[in-house]
Amino acid sequence: MGSEAPAGSIWLRPERAAAGRPAQHTRAEITGAALRIADAEGLDAVSMRRVAAELGTGAASLYRYVENRDEMLDLMTDATAAEYRLDPPPGQTAPGGWLAELVALGEQARAILRRHRWLAALSLTRPVIGPNAIAVIERFLDIVSGHPAPLAAKLEAFAMLNGLTATTVLHEQAGGPALQERNVGYLRHAIAAGGHPRLSELVAAQDEDQDQDQAHDQAPAGPADRYPDVLARVLLGLLGGGGDTRIRSDYRD
C-alpha cells in the first residue's frame, strides 16, 4: 500500500472556492487575525476556533479558506516575509559589496524574528516557501548573481543565513546574556577544578580580549553583537571571497 501524496501548497489553490456561499473573508484577513493573536499571546493560542472568533465567524467557515491549522501557520510565516525591504530593485547593486548586502538582509531577518517572537522556532521546524518568501530568495540570488560560486552553494548560503539568524534570536529569547553568564560561571568553576587545559586556554584568551576591550572603553561583545561578523564568516566560508566583500558599518537598522 503506497504512502499518501503530500498535500499541495495552499498557494496552488484558488483563494475562493468556485462553488458554495460567497466568501466573506480573505486569506489576508485570516492571516492578519492569526498574526495578531500569535504576537499578543504566542503561537499556542492560534487555533481555527480562536481565529474565527477574532473575525466574528464560526470555526467551520474557516475551512472554506484553509484546510487545517498548518496551512494557517504557512500563511502567517509567509506574511512576515513581506516585512523585508527588498531594494534596490533586481539588477541593481547597492554600494558595499555582496557580503555587506547579505549581512544587511540577515539583519532584516533578525529584526522581523524579534518582532514576532513565535517565528524563529517555527521557521526552523516548518520552513515555508510562499509568494513573499519567493521574493526574498530572488533578492538573495540577485545580490550574489555576479559571484562565481555554484548555485548549490548559494542556496546553502541562503539556508544558513536563515538558520543562523533564527538560532541567534532563539538564544536571545532563551535568556541571552543572563544565560551565558550562568554558563560561564559554571565553566570557570569546572576549570578551577583542573583537568581541562584546552578550556583553560580558551577562557584565558577570552579574558585577554575583554581586558583589551576595557582598555579601549569597549563593552565585551555578546552573541547578539557578534552576529554580523559570525554571519559574514559563515557566508564567506560557503561562498568564498569572490567579488567585493566589504562590510559597511551602517547596515544595522
N, C-alpha and C positions, 0 to 999 in steps of 0.2 A: 504494500500500500504506500503510495508516494506521499511525500510531505505536501502540505498546503502551500500554494504560491504566496509569496509575501504581498501584503496589501500595497496598492499603488499610492503614490504621493497624493495628498489632498489637493495639490495644485494641478493635478492632471484631471480633476473632475470639475464640471461647471459649478460655479458658486451657488446657483439657484437651480433647484430641480425643475425639469421641464413640465412635470405633472404635479397635481396636488394644489393645496391652497397657496395663494400668493405669498411670497416671502415677506416677513415683517421686519427682519433684521438682516444685516450684512455680516460677512466674516470679520470685517474691520470692527464693527460694533461688539461682536462677541469677543474678539481678541482684546479690545480695549477694556472691556469689563473684567476679563480674566487677569489682565496685567494690573489693573487697579487692586484687585484682591490680593494677588501674589506680592505686590510691592508693599502693601499695608500689613499683611498677615502671614506671608510665607506661602510656599508652593503647596503645602498640605491642605491649605484652606480652599484651593481651587478644585471645584467639583462641578459636574454638569448642573446639579441642583442649585449650587450657590451662584454660579454664573447666570443661570436662568432667573434666579430671584433678583440679581443685580439689574437685569434687563426688564424685570417686571413681566416675566412669562413663565410658562411651565417647563420643567426639565425635558419632558418628552419632545417639545418643539425644537430643542437644540439639535436633536438627532437628524433633522432635516438639513442641517448645515455641516455638522461634524459627526463622524461615525462613533467616536469614543473620546475619552479624555486625552489619550495620547495625541490624537490629531489636534486637540486644542493646545496642548503643550508645543506641538510643532509650530502652530500659528504664532504662539507667544514668542518662541525663540526667534523665529524669522523676523517678527515685527521689531524686535530690539536691534536687528542689524540695519534697520532704516535710520538709526540714530548716527551712523557714521557720516562724516563729511568727506565724500569721495571726490575731492577735487585736488589737482586740476583735472579737466576733462581727459578722457582717454586720448593717448597720443601726445600729450604734453607732459613734460617732466619738470617738477618743481626743483628749485635750487637745493643743493645739499647732497645729491647723490642717492643711489638706490637704497643704500643701507640706512641712511637717515630717514628716508621716506617709509621704509618698513618699520623702523622703530617708532616713528610717529603713528603709523597705523596700529601698532601694538599698544601705544599709549591711549589711543582712542578706544580700543577694545577694553583696556583696563578700566577706563572711566565708565563705560557702559556697564561692565560687570559690577562695578561698585554701586551704580545707581540701582541695579536690580540684584539684590543680594542672593536671590534664589538661582540666578542664571549660571554662575560659574560651575556648580556641581552638575546642573542639567546639561550644559554644553559639553562636558566631558563624558557623561554617561549616555546622552541621547543627542549626538550631533545631527543637525538638520540642514538640508540644502533646499531653500525656497527662493523666491524671487529676489528678496533683499540680500540673502547670502550669495546668490549668483553675482550680484553687483559688486560685492566685496571681493570675491575671488577674481573677478575680471579686473578690478583695480589693482589687486596684488600682482597679477600676472602682467599688467601693463607697466607697473613700476619696474619689474625685472625683465621686461621684454628684450632689452639690449644686453642682458647678462648671458655669458656663454654656457652657463650650467644647463644640463639637460632638463627637460620638462619634469621628469620624475623627481629630480632633486628640488625643483621649485615647488612642486606640490607637497613634498616632505617638509620643506621650509614653512609653507603655509600652515600645515598641520601642527608643526612645532611652535610656531608663533601663537596659535590659538591655545595649545595645550599648556605652554609655559605661562601664558598670561592668566589663564583660568586657575592654574595651580598657585600662582603668586597671590591672586585675590583670595583663594580659599585659605591660604596661610594667614593672610591678614584677618579674615573673618574668624579663624580658629583661635586667635589670641595675639598674633603679630609679635611685637617686641616683648610683651609680657611673657608669652610662652617661650620665646627664645631665651629670655633672661633666666627663666626657671631651668631650662635645659642646660644652659651654660653653667649655671650654679652646680648642678649635679656633675657635669663633665669635669669641672675643676676639682670637685670632691674625689672623683674616681682617679684623676691624675695624681692628686696628692697622695693617694694610697699606694702609688707606684705600679710598675708593670706595664705601662703604656707609653713607651718612649716616642713613638710616632705622633701620638696625640699631644704629648708634651711639647714637641717641636712645633706642631701646628698652633697650639694656643700661645706659645712664646712669640711666634711670628705675628699672630693677630694682635697681641698686646703691644708689640713694637709698632705696628701700623697705627694703632689707636693713639699711642704716645706721640707719634708724628702728627696725627690729625690734631690732637690737642695743642701741640706746639704751634700749629698754624691756625689755631682758633676754629677748627673744623669739627663738627659733630661726627661721631662714628656713623658710618653708613649701615643701615639695616637692610634686610632683604628687599623691602619695597624701594629703597633708594638705589639699590644695586640692579634693579630690574632692567633699566635700559641697557646697561653695559653687558649684563648676562645675556639678554636677548640678542644684542649685536654680536656677541661672540658665538652664540649658537648658530645664528644665520650665516656668519662668515664660515663657520665650520662645515655647514651643509652645502653652501653655495660656492665657497671660495671667494677670493678677493677681486674678481673681475670687475672692471669698471670703477666708478667713483665711489669710494667707501667712506667719505667724510661723514662725520656725525655733527649735526648742528646742535647748538646749546639751547635753542629756543623751541624745540619740538613739543615740550610739555604743555598741557592745557593750563 
